[in-house]
């Protein structure tokens, strides 16, 4: 006998019952209309439909401005090449977690501790540096040069090192 989620079909009545039935019907109809307009609300506010993609593009542009450091460069290149080989062997993203991603971050931390003697903000560094492989993939799509993109990912690592390990401001020039 129900015609909607909270709307019931009321028999024709007089007086207060008719007012109640009409009010209930209008309430149900307005709730449905609100739900239809609420779904379209973010579009009218000009919010980005792809905030993660926008953030990745912004990071890609920021990494492009970073001049890579020579300190630990060979160690970081080796870590990146090992990660790329691991990604080629393990093609499923969920299966990459331990053998590729966690090993990658641990190797970067080991190389950074070997080459840089300052005290890091390790949690923030790990949070930032784990996204550097995305910069490599974006670079491959843009340049299609693995050697250039290894250095591009290294610049992403240098940017994270500058922010959370070396204590320098962003876009700092290196030796």
N, CA and C atoms as a LAMMPS dump frame, in Angstrom:
ITEM: TIMESTEP
0
ITEM: NUMBER OF ATOMS
525
ITEM: BOX BOUNDS ff ff ff
-5.0000000000000000e+02 5.0000000000000000e+02
-5.0000000000000000e+02 5.0000000000000000e+02
-5.0000000000000000e+02 5.0000000000000000e+02
ITEM: ATOMS id mol type element x y z
1 1 1 N 0.81 -1.172 0
2 1 2 C 0 0 0
3 1 3 C 0.864 1.251 0
4 2 1 N 2.194 1.142 0.264
5 2 2 C 3.085 2.301 0.277
6 2 3 C 3.463 2.671 -1.146
7 3 1 N 3.47 3.991 -1.417
8 3 2 C 3.831 4.452 -2.752
9 3 3 C 5.217 5.073 -2.774
10 4 1 N 5.856 5.242 -1.673
11 4 2 C 7.194 5.796 -1.581
12 4 3 C 7.849 5.302 -0.312
13 5 1 N 9.058 5.755 -0.045
14 5 2 C 9.783 5.271 1.121
15 5 3 C 9.064 5.649 2.415
16 6 1 N 8.735 6.929 2.573
17 6 2 C 8.022 7.368 3.754
18 6 3 C 6.622 7.881 3.419
19 7 1 N 6.199 7.707 2.206
20 7 2 C 4.9 8.238 1.79
21 7 3 C 3.892 7.1 1.71
22 8 1 N 2.775 7.288 2.384
23 8 2 C 1.713 6.3 2.313
24 8 3 C 0.508 6.919 1.644
25 9 1 N -0.189 6.122 0.959
26 9 2 C -1.412 6.6 0.302
27 9 3 C -2.517 6.638 1.352
28 10 1 N -2.972 7.815 1.598
29 10 2 C -4.007 7.974 2.608
30 10 3 C -5.366 8.046 1.939
31 11 1 N -6.355 7.413 2.511
32 11 2 C -7.701 7.531 1.944
33 11 3 C -8.204 8.966 2.1
34 12 1 N -9.103 9.341 1.238
35 12 2 C -9.647 10.706 1.264
36 12 3 C -10.329 10.948 2.598
37 13 1 N -9.882 11.988 3.314
38 13 2 C -10.451 12.336 4.615
39 13 3 C -10.711 13.827 4.63
40 14 1 N -11.405 14.216 5.624
41 14 2 C -11.72 15.63 5.78
42 14 3 C -10.982 16.194 6.983
43 15 1 N -10.789 17.482 6.967
44 15 2 C -10.245 18.182 8.129
45 15 3 C -8.761 17.935 8.334
46 16 1 N -8.415 17.617 9.591
47 16 2 C -7.019 17.458 9.99
48 16 3 C -6.347 16.302 9.264
49 17 1 N -7.06 15.229 9.008
50 17 2 C -6.478 14.088 8.312
51 17 3 C -6.099 14.468 6.887
52 18 1 N -6.904 15.293 6.218
53 18 2 C -6.6 15.732 4.853
54 18 3 C -5.365 16.624 4.851
55 19 1 N -5.256 17.522 5.84
56 19 2 C -4.091 18.415 5.942
57 19 3 C -2.836 17.601 6.206
58 20 1 N -2.932 16.631 7.11
59 20 2 C -1.796 15.774 7.423
60 20 3 C -1.358 14.987 6.2
61 21 1 N -2.289 14.416 5.475
62 21 2 C -1.972 13.651 4.271
63 21 3 C -1.317 14.512 3.206
64 22 1 N -1.84 15.71 3.011
65 22 2 C -1.278 16.622 2.02
66 22 3 C 0.126 17.061 2.429
67 23 1 N 0.321 17.365 3.706
68 23 2 C 1.632 17.775 4.212
69 23 3 C 2.647 16.65 4.035
70 24 1 N 2.239 15.432 4.351
71 24 2 C 3.117 14.277 4.201
72 24 3 C 3.489 14.054 2.74
73 25 1 N 2.536 14.211 1.843
74 25 2 C 2.786 14.055 0.42
75 25 3 C 3.752 15.119 -0.084
76 26 1 N 3.531 16.381 0.316
77 26 2 C 4.434 17.46 -0.103
78 26 3 C 5.835 17.275 0.467
79 27 1 N 5.924 16.794 1.698
80 27 2 C 7.217 16.524 2.307
81 27 3 C 7.979 15.472 1.522
82 28 1 N 7.299 14.407 1.126
83 28 2 C 7.942 13.351 0.35
84 28 3 C 8.387 13.851 -1.019
85 29 1 N 7.559 14.626 -1.665
86 29 2 C 7.907 15.16 -2.984
87 29 3 C 9.07 16.14 -2.9
88 30 1 N 9.083 16.982 -1.87
89 30 2 C 10.174 17.95 -1.739
90 30 3 C 11.481 17.243 -1.383
91 31 1 N 11.421 16.16 -0.602
92 31 2 C 12.633 15.408 -0.279
93 31 3 C 13.234 14.795 -1.535
94 32 1 N 12.402 14.283 -2.411
95 32 2 C 12.893 13.731 -3.678
96 32 3 C 13.487 14.806 -4.564
97 33 1 N 12.869 15.978 -4.591
98 33 2 C 13.396 17.08 -5.394
99 33 3 C 14.719 17.562 -4.825
100 34 1 N 14.836 17.615 -3.483
101 34 2 C 16.092 18.033 -2.859
102 34 3 C 17.21 17.049 -3.171
103 35 1 N 16.894 15.762 -3.119
104 35 2 C 17.91 14.751 -3.424
105 35 3 C 18.402 14.886 -4.857
106 36 1 N 17.498 15.206 -5.772
107 36 2 C 17.9 15.368 -7.171
108 36 3 C 18.779 16.593 -7.351
109 37 1 N 18.501 17.693 -6.651
110 37 2 C 19.334 18.894 -6.795
111 37 3 C 20.599 18.79 -5.96
112 38 1 N 20.562 18.071 -4.846
113 38 2 C 21.755 17.927 -4.014
114 38 3 C 22.844 17.156 -4.746
115 39 1 N 22.468 16.232 -5.598
116 39 2 C 23.454 15.475 -6.36
117 39 3 C 24.211 16.373 -7.328
118 40 1 N 23.558 17.383 -7.858
119 40 2 C 24.19 18.278 -8.824
120 40 3 C 24.87 19.468 -8.151
121 41 1 N 24.781 19.617 -6.846
122 41 2 C 25.305 20.779 -6.161
123 41 3 C 26.792 21.02 -6.364
124 42 1 N 27.683 20.009 -6.246
125 42 2 C 29.11 20.3 -6.417
126 42 3 C 29.441 20.893 -7.787
127 43 1 N 28.696 20.549 -8.811
128 43 2 C 28.975 21.109 -10.119
129 43 3 C 28.733 22.605 -10.142
130 44 1 N 27.722 23.071 -9.419
131 44 2 C 27.444 24.498 -9.404
132 44 3 C 28.475 25.262 -8.575
133 45 1 N 29.214 24.582 -7.702
134 45 2 C 30.238 25.217 -6.883
135 45 3 C 31.615 25.206 -7.557
136 46 1 N 31.716 24.692 -8.755
137 46 2 C 32.947 24.617 -9.535
138 46 3 C 34.036 23.838 -8.81
139 47 1 N 33.645 22.823 -8.067
140 47 2 C 34.61 21.956 -7.416
141 47 3 C 35.186 21.008 -8.457
142 48 1 N 36.428 20.642 -8.283
143 48 2 C 37.067 19.74 -9.219
144 48 3 C 36.468 18.347 -9.089
145 49 1 N 36.217 17.734 -10.21
146 49 2 C 35.726 16.357 -10.196
147 49 3 C 36.861 15.37 -10.011
148 50 1 N 38.099 15.833 -10.184
149 50 2 C 39.264 14.968 -10.1
150 50 3 C 40.337 15.588 -9.207
151 51 1 N 40.081 15.723 -7.907
152 51 2 C 41.071 16.389 -7.046
153 51 3 C 42.394 15.648 -6.964
154 52 1 N 42.389 14.308 -7.039
155 52 2 C 43.633 13.55 -6.963
156 52 3 C 44.469 13.765 -8.219
157 53 1 N 43.798 13.814 -9.358
158 53 2 C 44.522 14.063 -10.613
159 53 3 C 45.08 15.476 -10.622
160 54 1 N 44.301 16.431 -10.146
161 54 2 C 44.778 17.811 -10.067
162 54 3 C 46.004 17.912 -9.169
163 55 1 N 45.987 17.22 -8.038
164 55 2 C 47.121 17.234 -7.115
165 55 3 C 48.352 16.597 -7.757
166 56 1 N 48.155 15.51 -8.5
167 56 2 C 49.279 14.858 -9.172
168 56 3 C 49.879 15.777 -10.233
169 57 1 N 49.043 16.459 -10.993
170 57 2 C 49.539 17.393 -12.005
171 57 3 C 50.285 18.557 -11.363
172 58 1 N 49.775 19.031 -10.248
173 58 2 C 50.448 20.113 -9.538
174 58 3 C 51.807 19.649 -9.005
175 59 1 N 51.863 18.453 -8.448
176 59 2 C 53.127 17.904 -7.956
177 59 3 C 54.12 17.696 -9.096
178 60 1 N 53.621 17.225 -10.231
179 60 2 C 54.479 17.014 -11.409
180 60 3 C 55.129 18.335 -11.832
181 61 1 N 54.359 19.404 -11.83
182 61 2 C 54.897 20.716 -12.196
183 61 3 C 55.898 21.213 -11.158
184 62 1 N 55.651 20.939 -9.876
185 62 2 C 56.575 21.371 -8.821
186 62 3 C 57.882 20.596 -8.884
187 63 1 N 57.808 19.307 -9.174
188 63 2 C 59.012 18.479 -9.263
189 63 3 C 59.883 18.95 -10.431
190 64 1 N 59.247 19.406 -11.479
191 64 2 C 59.986 19.881 -12.646
192 64 3 C 60.895 21.061 -12.297
193 65 1 N 60.536 21.842 -11.274
194 65 2 C 61.316 23.008 -10.871
195 65 3 C 62.506 22.656 -9.978
196 66 1 N 62.522 21.437 -9.429
197 66 2 C 63.562 21.047 -8.481
198 66 3 C 64.837 20.687 -9.234
199 67 1 N 65.938 21.292 -8.789
200 67 2 C 67.245 20.934 -9.339
201 67 3 C 67.772 19.751 -8.516
202 68 1 N 68.09 18.638 -9.159
203 68 2 C 68.481 17.452 -8.386
204 68 3 C 69.827 17.625 -7.676
205 69 1 N 69.912 17.022 -6.519
206 69 2 C 71.144 17.034 -5.747
207 69 3 C 72.056 15.902 -6.218
208 70 1 N 73.35 16.123 -6.095
209 70 2 C 74.309 15.056 -6.433
210 70 3 C 74.557 14.152 -5.243
211 71 1 N 74.132 14.575 -4.057
212 71 2 C 74.342 13.782 -2.846
213 71 3 C 73.428 12.567 -2.878
214 72 1 N 74.016 11.391 -2.915
215 72 2 C 73.251 10.149 -2.933
216 72 3 C 72.575 9.842 -4.253
217 73 1 N 72.92 10.553 -5.306
218 73 2 C 72.237 10.391 -6.596
219 73 3 C 72.318 8.958 -7.12
220 74 1 N 73.497 8.36 -7.05
221 74 2 C 73.651 6.987 -7.563
222 74 3 C 72.839 5.992 -6.749
223 75 1 N 72.808 6.192 -5.43
224 75 2 C 72.013 5.301 -4.571
225 75 3 C 70.525 5.399 -4.906
226 76 1 N 70.035 6.628 -5.078
227 76 2 C 68.618 6.817 -5.382
228 76 3 C 68.264 6.288 -6.776
229 77 1 N 69.176 6.472 -7.743
230 77 2 C 68.93 5.915 -9.088
231 77 3 C 68.83 4.395 -9.03
232 78 1 N 69.698 3.769 -8.253
233 78 2 C 69.665 2.301 -8.129
234 78 3 C 68.344 1.841 -7.503
235 79 1 N 67.873 2.557 -6.483
236 79 2 C 66.603 2.213 -5.837
237 79 3 C 65.46 2.333 -6.845
238 80 1 N 65.464 3.4 -7.63
239 80 2 C 64.398 3.612 -8.617
240 80 3 C 64.421 2.534 -9.68
241 81 1 N 65.603 2.193 -10.17
242 81 2 C 65.695 1.139 -11.197
243 81 3 C 65.236 -0.21 -10.649
244 82 1 N 65.557 -0.494 -9.407
245 82 2 C 65.093 -1.736 -8.774
246 82 3 C 63.567 -1.743 -8.683
247 83 1 N 62.972 -0.596 -8.322
248 83 2 C 61.515 -0.502 -8.247
249 83 3 C 60.883 -0.689 -9.616
250 84 1 N 61.471 -0.098 -10.648
251 84 2 C 60.929 -0.238 -12.006
252 84 3 C 60.975 -1.705 -12.435
253 85 1 N 62.076 -2.394 -12.15
254 85 2 C 62.168 -3.823 -12.483
255 85 3 C 61.131 -4.629 -11.704
256 86 1 N 60.928 -4.294 -10.443
257 86 2 C 59.928 -4.993 -9.642
258 86 3 C 58.534 -4.774 -10.218
259 87 1 N 58.227 -3.545 -10.644
260 87 2 C 56.925 -3.249 -11.247
261 87 3 C 56.737 -4.022 -12.55
262 88 1 N 57.805 -4.24 -13.28
263 88 2 C 57.701 -5.015 -14.526
264 88 3 C 57.406 -6.483 -14.239
265 89 1 N 57.941 -6.997 -13.132
266 89 2 C 57.743 -8.407 -12.787
267 89 3 C 56.415 -8.64 -12.082
268 90 1 N 56.002 -7.724 -11.218
269 90 2 C 54.763 -7.854 -10.453
270 90 3 C 53.792 -6.826 -11.011
271 91 1 N 52.854 -7.281 -11.815
272 91 2 C 52.002 -6.343 -12.545
273 91 3 C 50.724 -5.954 -11.81
274 92 1 N 50.315 -6.701 -10.8
275 92 2 C 49.09 -6.389 -10.069
276 92 3 C 49.404 -5.415 -8.939
277 93 1 N 48.714 -4.275 -8.888
278 93 2 C 49.023 -3.265 -7.86
279 93 3 C 48.971 -3.789 -6.42
280 94 1 N 48.011 -4.613 -6.07
281 94 2 C 47.941 -5.129 -4.698
282 94 3 C 49.097 -6.056 -4.37
283 95 1 N 49.56 -6.796 -5.355
284 95 2 C 50.688 -7.704 -5.129
285 95 3 C 52.012 -6.953 -5.034
286 96 1 N 52.066 -5.714 -5.481
287 96 2 C 53.294 -4.908 -5.452
288 96 3 C 53.608 -4.354 -4.075
289 97 1 N 52.654 -4.349 -3.185
290 97 2 C 52.807 -3.64 -1.917
291 97 3 C 54.082 -4.014 -1.178
292 98 1 N 54.265 -5.264 -0.839
293 98 2 C 55.447 -5.661 -0.07
294 98 3 C 56.707 -5.736 -0.933
295 99 1 N 56.7 -6.486 -2.015
296 99 2 C 57.978 -6.624 -2.716
297 99 3 C 58.458 -5.348 -3.404
298 100 1 N 57.558 -4.478 -3.786
299 100 2 C 57.964 -3.285 -4.538
300 100 3 C 57.859 -2.015 -3.708
301 101 1 N 56.663 -1.672 -3.256
302 101 2 C 56.431 -0.37 -2.631
303 101 3 C 57.104 -0.219 -1.268
304 102 1 N 56.924 -1.187 -0.398
305 102 2 C 57.512 -1.082 0.936
306 102 3 C 59.032 -1.165 0.846
307 103 1 N 59.529 -2.059 0.01
308 103 2 C 60.976 -2.178 -0.189
309 103 3 C 61.546 -0.891 -0.761
310 104 1 N 60.812 -0.255 -1.678
311 104 2 C 61.224 1.017 -2.28
312 104 3 C 61.397 2.095 -1.213
313 105 1 N 60.394 2.271 -0.361
314 105 2 C 60.461 3.305 0.677
315 105 3 C 61.574 2.983 1.678
316 106 1 N 61.694 1.722 2.073
317 106 2 C 62.762 1.334 3.005
318 106 3 C 64.14 1.588 2.405
319 107 1 N 64.299 1.318 1.121
320 107 2 C 65.59 1.533 0.456
321 107 3 C 65.917 3.018 0.346
322 108 1 N 64.912 3.841 0.09
323 108 2 C 65.137 5.289 0.028
324 108 3 C 65.544 5.812 1.4
325 109 1 N 64.883 5.342 2.445
326 109 2 C 65.235 5.774 3.798
327 109 3 C 66.663 5.347 4.133
328 110 1 N 67.029 4.119 3.769
329 110 2 C 68.391 3.629 4.014
330 110 3 C 69.414 4.488 3.272
331 111 1 N 69.157 4.783 2
332 111 2 C 70.085 5.612 1.211
333 111 3 C 70.151 7.034 1.773
334 112 1 N 69.035 7.575 2.206
335 112 2 C 69.036 8.928 2.77
336 112 3 C 69.82 8.967 4.082
337 113 1 N 69.632 7.962 4.92
338 113 2 C 70.376 7.926 6.188
339 113 3 C 71.871 7.771 5.947
340 114 1 N 72.215 7.066 4.891
341 114 2 C 73.627 6.868 4.537
342 114 3 C 74.261 8.179 4.062
343 115 1 N 73.496 9.004 3.337
344 115 2 C 74.06 10.186 2.684
345 115 3 C 73.762 11.513 3.368
346 116 1 N 72.732 11.578 4.204
347 116 2 C 72.332 12.836 4.825
348 116 3 C 72.331 12.643 6.339
349 117 1 N 72.972 13.543 7.031
350 117 2 C 73.175 13.368 8.477
351 117 3 C 72.228 14.183 9.353
352 118 1 N 71.205 14.822 8.784
353 118 2 C 70.266 15.59 9.609
354 118 3 C 69.135 14.695 10.107
355 119 1 N 68.368 15.203 11.056
356 119 2 C 67.258 14.456 11.644
357 119 3 C 65.998 14.71 10.805
358 120 1 N 65.366 13.641 10.304
359 120 2 C 64.204 13.823 9.421
360 120 3 C 62.886 13.88 10.182
361 121 1 N 61.889 14.408 9.497
362 121 2 C 60.5 14.231 9.911
363 121 3 C 60.037 13.002 9.145
364 122 1 N 60.338 11.838 9.663
365 122 2 C 60.246 10.58 8.915
366 122 3 C 58.824 10.257 8.463
367 123 1 N 57.841 10.494 9.287
368 123 2 C 56.461 10.175 8.9
369 123 3 C 55.993 10.995 7.714
370 124 1 N 56.269 12.294 7.76
371 124 2 C 55.888 13.167 6.648
372 124 3 C 56.693 12.832 5.398
373 125 1 N 57.953 12.482 5.589
374 125 2 C 58.795 12.106 4.452
375 125 3 C 58.248 10.86 3.763
376 126 1 N 57.92 9.836 4.537
377 126 2 C 57.387 8.588 3.963
378 126 3 C 56.073 8.853 3.237
379 127 1 N 55.215 9.652 3.855
380 127 2 C 53.939 9.983 3.217
381 127 3 C 54.153 10.634 1.852
382 128 1 N 55.138 11.509 1.75
383 128 2 C 55.392 12.23 0.504
384 128 3 C 56.118 11.367 -0.536
385 129 1 N 57.149 10.652 -0.099
386 129 2 C 58.014 9.949 -1.046
387 129 3 C 57.344 8.718 -1.662
388 130 1 N 56.332 8.177 -1.012
389 130 2 C 55.665 7.001 -1.566
390 130 3 C 54.918 7.298 -2.86
391 131 1 N 54.695 8.587 -3.157
392 131 2 C 54.006 8.958 -4.395
393 131 3 C 54.963 9.28 -5.538
394 132 1 N 56.26 9.232 -5.304
395 132 2 C 57.234 9.544 -6.355
396 132 3 C 57.157 8.591 -7.555
397 133 1 N 56.823 7.313 -7.389
398 133 2 C 56.66 6.474 -8.58
399 133 3 C 55.59 6.991 -9.547
400 134 1 N 54.61 7.712 -9.037
401 134 2 C 53.599 8.31 -9.916
402 134 3 C 54.248 9.337 -10.831
403 135 1 N 55.236 10.071 -10.299
404 135 2 C 55.944 11.063 -11.121
405 135 3 C 56.696 10.369 -12.257
406 136 1 N 57.274 9.21 -11.95
407 136 2 C 57.959 8.435 -12.988
408 136 3 C 56.968 8.034 -14.086
409 137 1 N 55.813 7.533 -13.687
410 137 2 C 54.816 7.092 -14.673
411 137 3 C 54.294 8.257 -15.504
412 138 1 N 54.08 9.401 -14.878
413 138 2 C 53.633 10.569 -15.626
414 138 3 C 54.714 11.021 -16.604
415 139 1 N 55.957 10.938 -16.174
416 139 2 C 57.077 11.32 -17.036
417 139 3 C 57.19 10.382 -18.227
418 140 1 N 57.031 9.084 -17.999
419 140 2 C 57.084 8.116 -19.108
420 140 3 C 55.991 8.419 -20.116
421 141 1 N 54.817 8.768 -19.645
422 141 2 C 53.736 9.131 -20.549
423 141 3 C 54.014 10.423 -21.297
424 142 1 N 54.779 11.311 -20.678
425 142 2 C 55.085 12.607 -21.276
426 142 3 C 56.317 12.555 -22.176
427 143 1 N 57.388 11.905 -21.714
428 143 2 C 58.675 11.93 -22.415
429 143 3 C 59.054 10.614 -23.079
430 144 1 N 58.598 9.498 -22.534
431 144 2 C 58.944 8.159 -23.031
432 144 3 C 60.454 7.932 -23.057
433 145 1 N 61.133 8.39 -22.008
434 145 2 C 62.574 8.207 -21.865
435 145 3 C 62.856 7.686 -20.462
436 146 1 N 63.097 6.384 -20.316
437 146 2 C 63.295 5.816 -18.978
438 146 3 C 64.43 6.465 -18.19
439 147 1 N 65.553 6.778 -18.837
440 147 2 C 66.665 7.392 -18.108
441 147 3 C 66.299 8.779 -17.588
442 148 1 N 65.632 9.571 -18.424
443 148 2 C 65.204 10.898 -17.995
444 148 3 C 64.193 10.777 -16.859
445 149 1 N 63.298 9.812 -16.954
446 149 2 C 62.245 9.662 -15.951
447 149 3 C 62.776 9.12 -14.629
448 150 1 N 63.866 8.337 -14.665
449 150 2 C 64.516 7.925 -13.419
450 150 3 C 65.031 9.17 -12.694
451 151 1 N 65.648 10.079 -13.443
452 151 2 C 66.117 11.326 -12.833
453 151 3 C 64.953 12.208 -12.385
454 152 1 N 63.843 12.147 -13.104
455 152 2 C 62.67 12.919 -12.713
456 152 3 C 62.124 12.408 -11.378
457 153 1 N 62.05 11.099 -11.233
458 153 2 C 61.607 10.525 -9.958
459 153 3 C 62.609 10.863 -8.864
460 154 1 N 63.886 10.891 -9.189
461 154 2 C 64.909 11.262 -8.211
462 154 3 C 64.706 12.704 -7.742
463 155 1 N 64.281 13.575 -8.653
464 155 2 C 63.98 14.956 -8.254
465 155 3 C 62.784 15.005 -7.308
466 156 1 N 61.83 14.113 -7.502
467 156 2 C 60.698 14.01 -6.572
468 156 3 C 61.2 13.596 -5.187
469 157 1 N 62.121 12.643 -5.151
470 157 2 C 62.721 12.22 -3.881
471 157 3 C 63.484 13.383 -3.257
472 158 1 N 64.24 14.133 -4.075
473 158 2 C 64.974 15.292 -3.566
474 158 3 C 64.031 16.34 -2.995
475 159 1 N 62.894 16.524 -3.634
476 159 2 C 61.896 17.479 -3.132
477 159 3 C 61.403 17.053 -1.75
478 160 1 N 61.116 15.752 -1.58
479 160 2 C 60.681 15.249 -0.274
480 160 3 C 61.816 15.354 0.752
481 161 1 N 63.039 15.081 0.324
482 161 2 C 64.186 15.228 1.222
483 161 3 C 64.349 16.687 1.652
484 162 1 N 64.185 17.61 0.712
485 162 2 C 64.285 19.039 1.043
486 162 3 C 63.242 19.439 2.076
487 163 1 N 62.033 18.978 1.887
488 163 2 C 60.935 19.378 2.769
489 163 3 C 61.034 18.745 4.153
490 164 1 N 61.381 17.465 4.224
491 164 2 C 61.237 16.734 5.479
492 164 3 C 62.522 16.139 6.041
493 165 1 N 63.634 16.282 5.338
494 165 2 C 64.871 15.684 5.834
495 165 3 C 65.971 16.724 5.937
496 166 1 N 66.192 17.453 4.876
497 166 2 C 67.267 18.447 4.866
498 166 3 C 66.858 19.739 5.557
499 167 1 N 65.57 19.979 5.656
500 167 2 C 65.079 21.178 6.306
501 167 3 C 65.157 22.416 5.443
502 168 1 N 65.323 22.257 4.142
503 168 2 C 65.403 23.396 3.237
504 168 3 C 64.023 23.718 2.695
505 169 1 N 63.863 24.928 2.223
506 169 2 C 62.59 25.286 1.597
507 169 3 C 62.51 24.658 0.219
508 170 1 N 61.318 24.639 -0.34
509 170 2 C 61.126 24.033 -1.66
510 170 3 C 61.833 24.821 -2.74
511 171 1 N 62.147 24.137 -3.824
512 171 2 C 62.792 24.707 -5.007
513 171 3 C 64.158 25.305 -4.693
514 172 1 N 64.842 24.728 -3.73
515 172 2 C 66.179 25.187 -3.388
516 172 3 C 67.179 24.613 -4.382
517 173 1 N 68.212 25.364 -4.687
518 173 2 C 69.258 24.881 -5.586
519 173 3 C 70.226 24.018 -4.8
520 174 1 N 70.734 22.989 -5.443
521 174 2 C 71.667 22.07 -4.796
522 174 3 C 73.045 22.214 -5.415
523 175 1 N 74.036 21.635 -4.733
524 175 2 C 75.409 21.66 -5.242
525 175 3 C 75.58 20.821 -6.47
